[in-house]
């Protein structure tokens, strides 16, 4: 029986003891812990630049560069996160503990990739590109919230184990 499977006596567990040990001992946990706040910082700067462009019509290049950098951070965190999941849970994506976060991550990646496609092909106007980027950013915020809730769950679970 999977130790994470809830029953009447025991609550859902994010990690088995073995998974927790693997999580704590892999460099990929640190890499994720560094990339996540860096990605958020790039996101925050980019939101300001995109809003400035939409508000004033100025700064298209700066906004565009910021969105591309944010997208590159997203790709990096997704690749390293998949490696982390493989080491901790034994599969690259959609481990039971992070299934819905991974599903929504693909929505976020699809929206960011659609922006890159629109930028490269010119299929959307600059203003429409910025609105697409903002849609991707809304999805990113939701997804980041999912992961923050899991981080909190993991901390509370860790305190209960000790």
C-alpha positions in Angstrom: 0.0 0.0 0.0 1.3 3.5 -0.9 2.1 5.3 2.4 0.7 8.5 0.8 -2.7 7.0 0.3 -5.0 8.5 2.9 -7.0 6.3 5.1 -9.2 7.0 8.1 -6.4 6.9 10.6 -3.5 8.5 8.8 -3.4 11.8 6.8 -2.0 12.2 3.3 1.8 12.4 3.2 3.6 14.4 0.6 6.7 12.3 0.9 7.5 8.8 2.1 10.5 8.7 4.5 12.7 7.4 1.6 11.5 10.2 -0.8 12.1 12.8 2.0 15.7 11.5 2.3 16.3 11.6 -1.5 14.8 15.2 -1.6 17.0 16.3 1.2 20.2 14.8 -0.3 19.9 15.9 -3.9 21.6 19.0 -5.3 18.5 19.5 -7.4 16.5 20.6 -4.4 19.0 23.5 -3.9 18.9 24.3 -7.6 15.1 24.5 -7.5 15.4 26.7 -4.4 17.7 29.1 -6.2 15.9 29.2 -9.5 12.4 29.7 -8.1 13.1 33.1 -6.4 15.3 34.2 -9.3 12.4 33.4 -11.7 10.0 35.4 -9.5 12.4 38.4 -9.5 12.6 38.3 -13.3 8.8 38.0 -13.4 8.3 41.0 -11.1 10.6 43.2 -13.2 9.0 41.9 -16.4 5.4 42.7 -15.2 6.5 46.3 -14.6 8.1 46.6 -18.0 5.1 45.0 -19.8 2.7 47.2 -17.9 4.8 50.3 -18.8 4.7 49.3 -22.4 0.9 48.8 -22.4 0.3 52.0 -20.5 2.7 54.3 -22.4 3.5 52.5 -25.6 7.2 52.9 -24.7 9.8 50.2 -23.8 8.7 47.4 -26.2 12.3 46.0 -26.5 12.9 46.0 -22.7 9.5 44.3 -22.1 10.2 41.8 -24.8 13.7 40.9 -23.5 12.3 40.5 -20.0 9.6 38.1 -21.2 12.1 36.0 -23.1 14.4 35.9 -20.0 11.4 34.9 -17.9 10.5 32.2 -20.3 14.1 30.9 -20.3 14.0 30.7 -16.5 10.7 28.9 -16.8 12.2 26.3 -19.1 15.2 25.9 -16.8 13.1 25.4 -13.7 10.8 22.9 -15.6 13.8 20.8 -16.8 15.6 20.8 -13.4 12.2 20.2 -11.7 11.7 17.1 -13.8 15.1 15.9 -12.9 14.3 16.6 -9.2 11.1 14.6 -9.5 12.9 11.7 -11.1 15.4 11.5 -8.3 12.9 12.0 -5.5 9.9 10.1 -6.9 11.3 7.9 -9.6 9.6 9.5 -12.5 10.3 12.7 -14.5 6.8 14.3 -14.2 3.4 13.7 -12.8 4.4 12.0 -9.6 1.4 11.6 -7.4 2.5 14.2 -4.9 2.9 16.9 -7.6 0.5 15.7 -10.3 -1.7 18.8 -10.5 1.2 21.2 -10.1 2.8 19.5 -13.1 -0.4 19.6 -15.1 -0.8 23.3 -14.6 2.9 23.8 -15.3 2.2 22.6 -18.8 -0.5 25.3 -19.2 2.1 27.9 -18.1 4.7 26.5 -20.5 2.2 26.5 -23.3 1.3 30.1 -22.8 5.0 31.2 -22.5 5.8 29.2 -25.6 2.9 30.7 -27.5 4.3 34.1 -26.7 7.8 33.1 -28.1 6.1 31.7 -31.2 4.1 34.9 -31.6 7.2 37.0 -31.2 9.2 35.0 -33.7 6.5 34.8 -36.3 5.0 38.2 -35.9 1.6 36.5 -35.8 0.4 38.9 -33.1 0.8 42.7 -32.8 3.2 43.9 -30.1 0.2 44.9 -27.9 -1.4 41.4 -28.3 2.0 39.8 -27.5 2.1 41.7 -24.3 -1.4 40.6 -23.4 -0.5 37.0 -24.1 2.6 37.4 -21.9 0.3 38.7 -19.1 -2.0 35.7 -19.5 1.1 33.5 -19.2 2.0 35.5 -16.1 -1.4 35.0 -14.5 -1.0 31.2 -15.1 2.5 31.4 -13.6 1.2 33.1 -10.4 -1.4 30.4 -10.0 1.2 27.7 -10.5 3.6 29.3 -8.1 0.9 29.4 -5.6 0.3 25.7 -6.0 4.0 25.0 -5.4 4.1 27.4 -2.4 1.2 25.5 -0.8 3.1 22.2 -1.3 6.2 23.8 0.2 4.2 24.7 3.2 2.7 21.3 3.4 6.2 19.7 3.2 7.4 22.0 6.0 4.4 21.1 8.3 4.8 17.5 7.4 8.5 17.6 8.3 7.8 19.2 11.6 5.3 16.5 12.4 7.8 13.8 11.5 10.5 15.2 13.8 
